[in-house]
Amino acid sequence: MKKYIENVKRYGTCSKDCYGSCVFMGEWNDQAPEKKLLSAKPLKNHPLTNGFFCPKFNHREELLYHPDRLKSALVRSGPKGSNSFKTISLDSALNLISEKLTTVEEKFEPSSIVAAFYAGNSGLISQFSPIRFFGKLGATITTGGICNEAGNHALSQIFGNYSTTNPFQINNPNNKLIVIWGSNLSERNNHAYFLVKKAIKNGSFVVEVNPVKTKLAENATLHLQPFPGSDYLIAKYVMNKILAAEKYDRDFLVQHVDNYKKIFTGVEKIDENKIIHHTGLTCESLDAFIKLLFKYQHKTLFIVGFGPQKYFYGGKNLITIALIQVLLGNFGKPGTGFIFSQSGFSKEFTYSLMNYITLPHLYPPSNNIPLVTLGSSLNSNKFKMLFVYNLNAASSLPNQTILRKSLSREDLYLVVLDMFLNETTKFADIVIPAKFDLESNDFITPYFTPGISINQGGPCPYSDCLSNFEFFQLLAKKYGWEDNKLFQETQEEIFEKCIELLPTEVQQSLKLNGYYIPFRINDVLYEDLNFPTFNGKIQIQSSDLELFDPNLDFLLHRRQNEFYLLSPAHKYFIHSQMGEIHKEFENVFGKIFLNPYDIELIKLKPNEEVLVSNKYSEAKFILDQNNTLKPGTALIFSGLPFVNAEYENVNFFTPEKPEESELSGAYFSVTVKISKI
């Protein structure tokens, strides 16, 4: 008689570099020879997941057991840039890497070895546990990122935290106006989009500020479509009118804002004609926006996306937008606030996790280089060995010309950990097959959902696939560190130890529900208006409303035959991920989109091959039209996720110069020319 084996249910969280971080229940057949994950059902009781996934990743089991998934270690057998490999045993790969480490460390120095990583798998253990190895080694580690770090830094300077508002206040009955600024919710954050649509049904009005007319504009009371990068000018105009009409909340400013008069000084004199010219907006549309802000003062909520901070002065964009809410006193009241990234709310209980995951007291501080300038850093012969994990550097980082030239160096030994061959593995000497996020225990701290959630790892059917921690643990043993305290535990033991470090309430919620949210749905945060700054007040600096470097203002001086270049991710992709399960959209990455007005203006035709160029690169694309774009604006989708595509990655055109804080990229601070071939 055949023995019945019951399926196992495990909590999972989407660890992709995405706003939602959907929480779900996975059903597993642990005894199956290969396809062990049977299904994943999004949690209905999670207040953001709400029982549905985004369209990018509805069927994750298709990616998990995709025929192209790497199952064995690979060693380069052809020229760099070709993805030419032969299969080797995992033990042989570890021996080769260990030997190379020894040679580099002896001949040069440990800091000539670089670890580059990001949030391709946003699990805390996945991202940060390898720092144990690189810390012990004395290697150089990348810092910052390419996404929201500049905005987080800027908002923290004034509020003490970049997270200030319960996002579920979107549906507070007191809310009457929601301003969506620089965020395509319908395609990039469809769970927040769901909440906003619910708010509209309940009577809230919506204003959208975006160079692209998104689906949300269909239900918006007002859509402002400015030129890219002009956000701070819009904010200055709005604040000037608030000041002139004396609609600012004087009591709030006096009691809760340090140096608030510096806001007045920064916006009391503006050049209206210049603002209208450089934003591409009309006085009528701006004034209509301001009237709504006046009408619904203390009933207005701002949701600001990552778009406005992807400029050289991105942090200042974020600050000036936030200062509108400060002037109006729209904090600490039901249905108000400023929503950007929510992971700041989890810091108080993730600090202990991060400390245990990395164990920094067991090795000296490391040397660091900014991730966003990895290409130019590697261009120096100082660095001889590079490890890349949780990152497709040759797709996602800016100024690919410099980066790929650096990765092509024969004297730079590259080790890549990944599930699939991609643009970065083309330059690898060794490729290690990685476990999928669901095959390891881990913690996720989402962007839009405050709090923390978990992956309960299911079994991986491929014996050579490793999590990041498992790989560096094995490499440490090959390197002679088998007795070192840093490498004694399993990943499961690290996970369980971290659970024990969390407050009892958090532990119980993770075990019972798979997630923990640090406040209730209806809670109004900072209701006492005591912010986490040194004196509890919002901090204003004179520089918050200034641009230090006039060169950062170059977007305002676009030539007539140039177009602002936007490079958002496509609806069905998370930057350089998901190519294996959405092949039907491959051709869209070979197109450059313009408003039909611009196509006619430059005397070209849709579906015509054109030359796209700027000072960084040039490449051929197919011209296509997009009515949602602001005239003067071009769009190429980012993160080309297909390994052998005939198209060029948009990041050949983006600048390596980072946002002024040097914490993230200035991807949108760029223009291109489009010409006939």
C-alpha positions in Angstrom: 0.0 0.0 0.0 1.4 3.4 -1.0 2.2 5.6 1.9 0.4 9.0 1.8 2.8 12.0 2.3 1.2 15.2 3.5 2.2 18.4 1.8 4.0 21.0 3.9 2.8 24.6 4.2 5.4 27.4 4.7 5.2 31.2 4.8 6.9 33.0 2.0 7.6 36.6 1.1 8.5 37.9 -2.3 12.1 39.0 -1.9 12.4 40.8 -5.3 13.5 44.4 -5.4 9.8 45.7 -5.3 7.5 47.8 -3.2 5.0 45.1 -2.3 7.0 42.2 -0.9 3.8 40.0 -1.1 3.4 37.6 1.8 1.9 34.2 0.9 1.5 30.6 1.9 3.5 28.1 -0.1 2.4 24.5 -0.4 5.3 22.1 -0.8 5.8 18.4 -1.6 9.2 17.9 0.0 9.4 14.4 -1.4 9.0 15.3 -5.1 12.1 14.7 -7.2 12.1 18.2 -8.6 9.0 20.4 -8.6 8.6 20.7 -4.8 6.8 24.0 -4.6 3.3 23.2 -5.7 1.6 26.6 -5.3 1.9 30.0 -3.6 -1.3 31.7 -2.4 -1.1 35.4 -1.4 -2.4 36.1 2.1 -5.9 37.6 2.2 -5.4 38.8 5.8 -2.3 40.8 5.1 -3.4 44.5 4.8 -1.2 45.2 1.8 -1.0 41.9 -0.1 -4.8 41.7 0.2 -5.0 38.2 -1.4 -3.4 39.0 -4.8 0.1 39.1 -6.4 1.4 41.6 -8.9 1.4 40.5 -12.6 5.2 40.2 -12.7 5.3 37.1 -10.5 2.0 35.4 -10.3 3.5 32.0 -11.0 6.8 31.9 -9.2 7.1 28.1 -9.5 7.6 28.6 -13.2 10.8 30.6 -12.5 11.9 28.3 -9.6 12.0 25.2 -11.9 12.7 26.9 -15.2 14.7 24.7 -17.6 17.3 27.4 -17.9 18.0 27.6 -14.2 21.7 27.0 -13.4 22.2 23.7 -11.5 26.0 23.3 -11.7 29.0 25.4 -11.3 30.6 26.9 -14.5 34.1 27.9 -15.4 34.8 30.3 -18.3 35.9 28.5 -21.5 35.8 31.4 -24.0 36.4 35.2 -24.1 34.9 37.6 -21.6 31.6 39.0 -22.7 30.4 35.7 -24.3 28.8 33.5 -21.6 31.1 30.7 -22.8 31.4 28.1 -20.0 31.9 24.5 -19.2 30.5 22.6 -16.3 32.7 21.8 -13.3 32.0 20.2 -9.9 31.2 22.5 -7.1 34.2 21.3 -5.2 36.5 22.2 -8.1 34.9 25.7 -8.4 35.6 26.3 -4.7 39.2 25.1 -5.1 39.8 27.5 -8.0 38.3 30.4 -6.1 40.2 29.6 -2.9 43.5 29.4 -4.9 42.8 32.7 -6.6 41.9 34.4 -3.2 45.2 33.2 -1.8 47.2 34.4 -4.8 45.5 37.9 -4.8 45.9 38.3 -1.1 49.6 37.4 -1.1 50.6 39.3 -4.2 48.5 42.4 -3.6 46.4 43.0 -0.5 42.9 41.9 0.8 41.3 45.2 -0.1 42.0 44.5 -3.8 39.1 42.0 -3.5 35.6 43.5 -3.9 32.2 42.3 -2.8 29.4 44.0 -4.9 25.8 43.2 -3.9 22.3 44.7 -3.8 18.7 43.7 -3.4 18.0 41.2 -6.2 17.2 39.0 -3.3 16.2 41.5 -0.5 16.4 39.0 2.3 18.5 40.3 5.2 20.5 37.1 5.5 21.0 36.8 1.8 22.2 40.3 1.4 24.4 40.8 4.5 25.6 37.4 5.8 28.5 37.3 3.2 29.9 40.4 5.0 31.1 38.0 7.7 33.5 36.5 5.0 34.5 39.7 3.4 35.0 41.4 6.8 37.2 38.6 8.0 39.1 38.8 4.7 39.6 42.6 4.9 38.0 43.0 1.5 36.4 46.1 0.0 32.6 46.2 0.2 30.2 48.3 -1.9 27.9 50.7 0.0 24.8 52.7 -0.9 22.7 51.5 -3.8 21.0 52.5 -7.0 17.4 53.0 -5.9 15.9 55.0 -3.0 18.9 55.6 -0.8 19.3 59.3 -1.7 15.7 60.0 -0.8 16.0 58.0 2.5 19.1 60.0 3.4 17.5 63.4 2.6 14.2 62.8 4.5 16.2 61.5 7.5 18.0 64.8 7.7 14.8 66.7 8.3 12.5 64.2 10.1 15.0 61.9 11.8 13.5 59.0 9.8 12.6 58.6 6.2 9.4 56.8 7.3 6.9 59.1 8.9 3.4 58.0 8.0 1.3 54.9 8.4 0.5 54.0 4.7 -2.9 52.6 5.6 -3.9 56.2 6.3 -4.7 56.2 2.6 -8.1 54.9 3.6 -8.6 57.0 6.7 -12.1 58.6 6.5 -10.5 62.0 7.3 -8.5 61.9 4.1 -9.9 64.0 1.3 -6.9 64.5 -1.0 -4.1 62.2 -2.1 -1.1 63.6 -4.1 0.7 60.9 -6.0 4.1 62.4 -7.0 6.5 60.6 -9.3 5.1 57.1 -8.8 3.4 54.9 -11.3 1.3 53.0 -8.7 -0.7 51.0 -11.3 2.4 49.3 -12.7 5.1 49.6 -9.9 3.0 49.3 -6.7 -0.4 47.8 -7.5 -1.1 47.1 -3.9 -1.0 50.8 -3.0 -2.9 51.4 -6.2 -5.7 49.1 -4.8 -5.8 51.2 -1.6 -5.9 54.5 -3.6 -8.8 53.2 -5.8 -10.6 52.3 -2.6 -10.0 55.8 -1.2 -11.4 57.4 -4.4 -14.6 55.3 -4.0 -14.8 56.6 -0.5 -14.7 60.2 -1.7 -11.0 61.2 -1.7 -9.7 63.3 -4.6 -6.4 62.5 -6.3 -3.7 64.7 -7.9 -1.0 63.1 -9.9 2.3 64.8 -10.6 4.3 62.8 -13.1 6.1 63.3 -16.5 4.2 60.2 -17.6 0.4 60.1 -17.7 -0.2 56.8 -15.8 -3.4 54.8 -15.5 -4.1 56.6 -12.3 -4.7 59.8 -14.2 -8.0 58.3 -15.5 -9.4 58.7 -12.0 -7.5 61.8 -10.9 -9.1 65.2 -10.3 -5.9 66.8 -11.7 -2.9 65.6 -13.5 0.2 67.8 -13.6 2.7 66.6 -16.3 6.0 68.4 -15.8 9.3 68.0 -17.5 11.5 65.5 -15.7 13.7 66.8 -12.9 11.6 70.0 -12.3 10.0 68.7 -9.1 11.7 71.2 -6.9 10.6 74.1 -9.0 7.0 73.0 -8.7 7.4 72.7 -5.0 8.9 76.1 -4.7 6.0 77.6 -6.7 3.5 75.9 -4.4 5.2 77.0 -1.2 5.5 80.6 -2.5 1.7 80.7 -3.0 1.1 79.1 0.4 3.2 81.8 1.9 1.6 84.6 0.0 -1.9 83.4 1.0 -0.8 82.9 4.6 -2.2 79.4 4.5 0.7 77.9 6.3 0.1 76.3 9.7 1.8 78.9 12.0 1.2 77.0 15.2 2.7 73.8 13.8 5.7 75.6 12.4 6.4 77.5 15.6 6.1 74.5 17.9 7.4 71.7 15.8 9.8 73.0 13.1 13.3 74.3 13.8 14.4 77.2 11.6 11.1 77.2 9.8 11.6 80.8 8.7 14.4 79.5 6.3 11.5 78.0 4.3 10.0 81.4 4.0 13.3 82.9 2.9 13.9 80.1 0.4 10.5 80.6 -1.4 9.4 84.2 -0.8 11.0 85.2 -4.1 10.6 83.1 -7.2 10.7 83.7 -11.0 7.3 82.5 -12.0 8.0 82.8 -15.8 11.1 80.7 -15.4 9.2 78.1 -13.4 6.5 77.9 -16.0 9.0 77.6 -18.8 11.2 75.0 -17.1 8.4 72.8 -15.7 6.2 72.9 -18.9 3.2 73.5 -16.7 0.6 76.3 -16.8 -0.2 78.8 -14.1 -3.8 77.5 -14.3 -2.9 73.9 -13.5 -0.5 74.8 -10.7 -3.1 77.1 -9.2 -5.8 74.4 -9.4 -3.4 72.1 -7.5 -2.8 74.8 -4.8 -6.6 75.4 -4.4 -7.1 71.8 -3.6 -4.2 71.9 -1.1 -5.9 74.9 0.6 -9.3 73.4 0.6 -8.2 70.1 2.1 -5.5 71.4 4.5 -5.0 68.9 7.3 -6.8 66.3 5.2 -4.1 65.7 2.6 -1.7 62.8 2.1 1.4 62.7 -0.2 2.6 59.4 -1.8 6.0 60.1 -3.4 7.8 57.5 -5.6 11.4 56.9 -6.2 11.4 58.8 -9.5 12.0 62.3 -8.2 15.2 61.3 -6.4 16.8 59.7 -9.5 18.5 63.0 -10.4 21.8 64.6 -9.4 19.8 66.7 -6.9 17.3 64.0 -6.1 17.5 64.4 -2.3 16.6 68.0 -2.6 13.7 67.1 -4.8 12.4 64.9 -2.0 13.0 67.6 0.7 11.2 70.4 -1.3 8.2 68.2 -1.9 8.0 67.2 1.8 8.3 70.8 2.8 4.9 71.5 1.2 3.4 69.2 3.8 5.5 70.8 6.5 4.2 74.3 5.7 0.6 73.1 5.7 1.0 71.2 9.0 -0.1 67.9 7.4 1.6 65.6 9.9 0.4 63.7 12.9 -3.3 64.0 11.9 -5.6 61.3 10.5 -5.4 60.9 6.7 -2.3 63.1 6.4 1.5 62.7 6.0 4.2 61.9 3.6 4.8 58.3 2.3 8.1 57.4 0.7 9.8 54.2 1.9 8.5 52.4 4.9 11.4 50.3 6.0 12.5 53.0 8.4 9.8 51.8 10.8 11.5 48.4 11.2 14.9 49.7 12.2 14.3 49.5 15.9 13.9 45.7 15.7 16.1 44.9 12.7 19.2 46.5 14.2 19.8 43.5 16.4 19.2 41.2 13.4 21.7 43.0 11.3 24.2 43.0 14.1 23.9 39.2 14.4 23.8 38.5 10.7 27.1 40.4 10.1 28.9 40.1 13.6 30.9 43.2 12.9 32.7 43.1 16.3 34.7 40.1 15.1 36.7 41.9 12.4 38.0 45.4 11.6 36.0 48.0 9.7 36.1 47.4 5.9 37.1 49.6 3.0 34.2 50.8 1.0 33.3 52.0 -2.5 29.9 53.3 -3.7 28.0 50.7 -5.6 26.8 53.2 -8.1 30.4 54.1 -9.2 31.6 50.5 -9.3 32.6 50.8 -13.0 35.1 53.6 -12.5 36.4 52.1 -9.3 37.2 48.8 -11.1 38.8 50.8 -13.9 41.7 51.2 -11.5 44.1 48.3 -11.5 44.0 48.4 -7.7 41.2 45.8 -7.7 42.0 42.2 -8.8 39.0 40.1 -7.8 35.3 40.7 -7.7 32.4 38.8 -6.2 28.9 39.7 -7.4 25.7 38.4 -5.7 22.1 39.6 -5.6 23.0 42.0 -8.4 23.0 42.0 -12.2 25.6 44.7 -12.4 26.1 44.7 -16.2 22.4 45.5 -16.6 21.3 47.6 -13.6 24.3 49.9 -12.9 24.6 53.2 -14.8 27.2 54.0 -17.6 27.6 50.5 -18.8 30.5 51.6 -21.2 32.8 52.2 -18.2 31.5 49.2 -16.2 31.8 46.7 -19.0 35.2 47.9 -19.9 36.3 47.3 -16.3 34.6 43.8 -16.2 36.4 42.9 -19.4 39.8 43.2 -17.8 41.6 39.9 -18.0 43.4 40.6 -14.7 40.1 41.0 -12.9 38.8 37.6 -11.6 35.0 37.6 -11.4 32.9 35.2 -9.4 29.1 35.5 -9.9 26.4 33.8 -7.8 23.1 33.7 -9.7 20.1 31.5 -10.7 20.5 32.2 -14.5 23.1 33.3 -17.0 22.7 37.0 -17.5 24.6 40.1 -18.7 27.0 40.0 -15.7 27.9 36.3 -16.0 29.2 37.1 -19.5 32.3 38.5 -17.8 32.6 35.8 -15.1 35.4 33.4 -14.6 33.4 31.3 -12.3 29.5 31.1 -11.9 28.0 29.5 -8.8 24.4 28.3 -9.1 22.3 30.1 -6.5 19.3 28.9 -4.5 16.0 30.7 -5.1 14.8 32.9 -2.3 12.1 30.4 -1.2 14.7 27.7 -0.7 16.3 29.5 2.3 15.1 30.9 5.6 15.2 34.7 5.7 13.7 38.0 6.7 12.3 40.7 4.5 11.8 44.4 5.4 9.5 45.8 2.6 9.6 49.2 1.0 5.9 50.0 1.2 4.6 47.8 4.0 6.0 48.7 7.4 7.4 45.9 9.4 9.0 42.6 8.7 8.1 39.2 7.2 9.7 35.8 6.6 10.6 33.1 4.2 10.4 29.6 5.6 12.8 27.8 3.3 11.7 24.8 1.3 14.0 22.1 0.0 16.0 22.7 -3.2 16.1 19.8 -5.6 19.5 20.7 -7.0 22.4 19.6 -4.8 25.0 22.1 -6.1 22.7 25.2 -5.7 23.7 27.3 -2.6 22.4 30.3 -0.7 24.9 33.1 -0.4 25.7 32.2 3.2 26.2 28.5 2.3 28.6 29.4 -0.5 30.8 31.7 1.6 30.7 29.2 4.5 32.1 26.5 2.2 34.6 28.9 0.8 35.7 29.9 4.3 36.4 26.2 5.1 38.4 25.8 1.9 40.3 28.9 2.9 41.3 27.3 6.3 38.7 29.1 8.4 36.7 26.1 9.3 37.1 26.7 13.1 36.3 30.4 13.0 33.2 31.4 14.9 31.9 33.4 12.0 31.2 30.2 9.9 30.1 27.6 12.4 26.3 28.0 12.1 23.9 26.9 9.4 21.6 29.6 7.8 18.7 28.0 9.6 20.5 28.5 12.9 21.2 32.1 12.1 17.5 32.5 11.3 16.4 30.9 14.5 18.9 33.0 16.6 17.6 36.2 15.0 14.0 35.2 15.8 15.0 34.9 19.4 16.5 38.4 19.3 13.2 40.0 18.3 10.6 41.3 20.8 8.1 38.6 22.0 5.3 40.3 20.1 7.2 40.3 16.8 8.2 36.6 17.3 4.7 35.6 17.9 3.3 37.4 14.9 6.0 36.0 12.6 5.3 32.5 13.7 1.5 32.8 13.6 1.0 35.1 10.6 4.3 35.1 8.7 4.6 38.9 9.1 4.6 41.7 11.7 3.4 45.2 11.3 4.5 47.6 14.1 1.2 49.4 14.4 -2.5 49.0 13.8 -4.1 49.9 10.6 -5.8 53.0 12.0 -2.9 54.3 14.1 -1.8 57.9 13.4 2.0 58.0 13.7 3.8 60.9 15.4 0.4 62.1 16.7 2.3 63.8 19.5 4.5 65.5 16.8 7.6 64.4 18.5 9.9 63.4 15.7 13.0 61.2 16.1 15.5 64.2 15.8 17.8 65.4 18.5 15.2 67.7 19.9 12.0 66.2 18.6 11.4 68.9 15.9 11.6 68.9 12.2 15.0 70.2 11.1 15.3 72.8 8.3 18.6 73.9 6.7 19.1 76.8 4.3 20.7 74.4 1.8 17.4 72.3 1.6 16.0 74.8 -0.9 19.2 75.4 -2.9 21.2 73.7 -5.6 24.8 73.9 -4.7 26.2 73.1 -8.2 24.8 75.0 -11.2 25.9 72.1 -13.3 23.2 70.0 -11.6 20.7 72.3 -13.2 21.6 71.2 -16.7 18.3 69.5 -17.4 16.7 72.9 -17.4 18.8 73.9 -20.4 17.9 71.1 -22.8 18.6 71.8 -26.5 15.9 71.8 -29.0 16.9 68.5 -30.6 17.4 66.7 -27.3 14.9 64.7 -25.2 14.8 63.9 -21.5 15.4 60.2 -21.1 13.3 58.3 -18.6 14.1 54.6 -18.0 11.5 53.0 -15.7 11.1 49.3 -15.3 8.4 47.6 -17.4 5.1 46.5 -15.9 6.1 42.8 -16.2 9.7 43.0 -15.0 11.6 44.0 -11.9 14.5 45.7 -13.6 16.8 42.9 -14.8 14.6 40.0 -13.4 11.7 37.9 -14.8 13.0 37.6 -18.4 12.7 33.8 -18.3 8.9 33.9 -17.7 8.0 37.0 -19.7 9.8 36.4 -23.0 6.8 37.7 -25.0 7.8 41.3 -24.1 11.4 41.0 -25.3 11.0 43.3 -28.3 9.8 46.2 -26.2 13.3 46.6 -24.9 14.5 47.4 -28.4 12.2 50.5 -28.6 12.5 54.1 -27.8 9.2 55.8 -27.2 8.2 59.4 -27.9 5.0 61.4 -27.8 3.4 61.4 -31.4 3.9 65.2 -31.4 7.7 64.8 -31.1 7.8 62.1 -33.8 6.2 64.5 -36.2 8.4 67.3 -35.0 11.6 65.5 -35.8 10.2 64.3 -39.1 10.4 60.6 -38.4 7.9 57.7 -38.4 6.8 55.1 -35.9 8.5 51.7 -36.4 11.5 53.4 -38.1 15.0 52.4 -36.9 16.8 55.4 -35.4 20.1 56.3 -33.8 19.9 57.2 -30.1 23.0 59.0 -28.8 24.5 61.2 -26.1 28.0 61.7 -24.7 28.0 58.3 -23.1 27.0 56.0 -26.0 25.0 55.5 -29.2 22.8 52.6 -30.3 20.0 51.8 -32.7 16.5 51.5 -31.5 13.0 51.2 -33.1 11.0 54.4 -32.7 7.5 53.9 -31.3 4.9 56.3 -30.0 3.5 56.7 -26.5 0.7 59.2 -25.9 1.3 59.2 -22.1 4.7 60.9 -22.4 5.3 64.6 -21.9 6.4 66.1 -25.2 10.2 66.5 -25.0 10.5 63.2 -23.1 11.8 59.9 -24.4 11.4 56.5 -22.7 13.5 53.3 -22.9 12.6 50.5 -20.4 15.3 49.7 -18.0 16.9 46.4 -16.9 17.1 44.5 -20.1 16.4 41.0 -18.6 17.3 38.8 -21.7 20.8 37.4 -21.7 21.2 37.2 -25.5 19.1 40.1 -26.7 20.1 42.0 -29.8 19.2 45.3 -28.1 21.4 47.7 -26.1 20.7 48.3 -22.4 19.4 51.8 -21.7 22.1 52.1 -19.0 24.7 52.7 -21.8 23.1 56.2 -21.8 22.9 56.9 -18.1 25.5 58.8 -16.1 27.8 57.2 -13.6 27.9 60.4 -11.6 25.7 59.6 -8.6 23.1 61.7 -6.8 24.9 64.4 -4.7 24.8 62.3 -1.5 26.7 59.5 -3.5 24.2 57.0 -2.1 22.3 56.1 -5.2 22.1 56.7 -9.0 21.1 59.8 -10.9 19.6 57.7 -13.8 17.1 60.4 -15.0 19.7 63.2 -15.2 20.3 62.6 -18.9 19.2 63.6 -22.3 19.5 61.9 -25.7 19.5 62.9 -29.4 17.3 60.9 -31.8 18.3 61.0 -35.4 17.5 59.3 -38.7 19.8 56.5 -39.9 
